[in-house]
Amino acid sequence: MIEFKNVKKSFGERTILQDVSFKIPKGSISFIIGKSGEGKSVTIKHIIGLLKPDSGEVFFDNKDITSLEEESLLEHRKRIGMLFQHAALFDSLTVYENIAFPLRVHTKLKENELNDKVMEVISALQIEEYIQKLPAELSTGEKKRVGLARALITKPQVILYDEPTTGMDPLICEMIDKLIVQVNDQNKDLTSIVISHDLKAALDTAHQIIMLYQGRVHLSASPKEFLSSKDPIVRQFLSGDANGPMKLA
Amino acid sequence: MIHYFISKIGKTSLRYSLVLGSLAKFTANCSSFIFRGRIRFKHVLNQLEIIGTQSLWIICICALSVGAVFGLQVGGIFAIFKAEAILGAATGMALTRELAPIITATVLTGRAGSAMTAEISTMKVNEQIDAMEAMAVNPSEYIAVPRIIASIIATPLLTAFCIFMGMIGAYLVAVVIFSVDIGIFLTKLRAFLSPDDIFQGLQKSVVFGATYSIVCCFYGLNASGGAKGVGEGTTNAVITTLLLLLFFDFIITYLQIVVRI
């Protein structure tokens, strides 16, 4: 469903993606992992069309999205939901209005129809108690749930999670990991792509793990294959050892 | 040493050329949304309230003060020639053609423009603008266009208010301090001031309204680097706007007086 073919991306003189190629099947949960600065966020920004590659192609349902014009790109983005690292909720809007935002902008639903759709997502994610609060009044975990509700409201085909558990306590991490699986189970054709440093979450929940290293896909495998890999870079990443063949800087 | 200065000048020129180029592209982009009718009227009304109504009191205070001070300054000189009677006309000319448009635009840059940049750049550094783009919403259309339209509408209206309040200030100075007869004050004002003067001032204010809103939105949408980036963006937006206001003021005045458009 999503395919990267020889994608290269540089910022100034710094090359982030050297030659990235991988496929993500429809309906799967895929984790993109790698140490900081390997281009994980850059990769998902290519999927949503916020960045264009210097060379190479990105296919979405067999259509190359790198050549899309602005208008077509906006249509493409409507099929994708994204949960940002810090949720990126609009400060001035209540939780309810944040979740309703994509529908208000893109549809002409009547207020009662819009309310039904918003409440459906709100009850699925169990966030009824704080719908009238402002984002500043929420905890980090609550913000993530609201961000996820906003990403799901338009019933996207793909949902992107940008480091959903970074900097959170283990209980919240566990809750968010379960939420990712729950959302994927509830929406059969939904493809979930998660950027993470959290190996445990990747091994527990992913169907596919893509490891980026030095601007390339170092390994694309199932969690089982990933765990049994003899590759020294993968072994070092799994062990979390600072000493080894992996260049840290 | 010479090499260092030449390279410094070159780099600075290049940086400003790039900023101006991006600003021109942003202006063209926003204009295309306006001319294609992609305008969110509810947002325009909200912005009119923020930019227009909420700025009214500060414009009134500034205008009253400027009108009174200008009246005092010219009144003092006119008094030497026993020509205090034309104090109102002189203040009126200065206010309508020059002072009101530039004072209104400067005050709005400081009050509404800087708030625009700070608000938008905070959204930018907190990834809210990225989130908007990810939700297939163009930030220029959603955030900048309503602010630009509201500024273009509000600035001439506030300029008209500024002229009115400035004239009240001048009137008080003329009547109370220089003992000018009310009838003579108004007669001279009508004799010297024409509707063209007011129209020329309002022409400027339309351009000024577009200028500060476009520049302030541009710097907001291009902010980066956390709280420091918000501060730098706001400062740069205000400085660039003030320089552009002076530049456009000269160009428009030249066109109005020399070319007579």
HADDOCK unambig.tbl for C-alpha pairs under 7 A between the chains (distance, minus, plus):
assign (segid A and resid 48 and name CA) (segid B and resid 134 and name CA) 6.67 0.50 0.50
assign (segid A and resid 74 and name CA) (segid B and resid 136 and name CA) 4.62 0.50 0.50
assign (segid A and resid 75 and name CA) (segid B and resid 136 and name CA) 6.91 0.50 0.50
assign (segid A and resid 77 and name CA) (segid B and resid 134 and name CA) 6.14 0.50 0.50
assign (segid A and resid 77 and name CA) (segid B and resid 135 and name CA) 6.32 0.50 0.50
assign (segid A and resid 77 and name CA) (segid B and resid 136 and name CA) 5.22 0.50 0.50
assign (segid A and resid 78 and name CA) (segid B and resid 135 and name CA) 6.24 0.50 0.50
assign (segid A and resid 78 and name CA) (segid B and resid 136 and name CA) 5.73 0.50 0.50
assign (segid A and resid 82 and name CA) (segid B and resid 134 and name CA) 6.83 0.50 0.50
assign (segid A and resid 88 and name CA) (segid B and resid 126 and name CA) 6.23 0.50 0.50
assign (segid A and resid 88 and name CA) (segid B and resid 127 and name CA) 5.45 0.50 0.50
assign (segid A and resid 88 and name CA) (segid B and resid 128 and name CA) 4.87 0.50 0.50
assign (segid A and resid 88 and name CA) (segid B and resid 131 and name CA) 6.32 0.50 0.50
assign (segid A and resid 89 and name CA) (segid B and resid 128 and name CA) 6.44 0.50 0.50
assign (segid A and resid 90 and name CA) (segid B and resid 128 and name CA) 6.29 0.50 0.50
assign (segid A and resid 102 and name CA) (segid B and resid 135 and name CA) 6.49 0.50 0.50
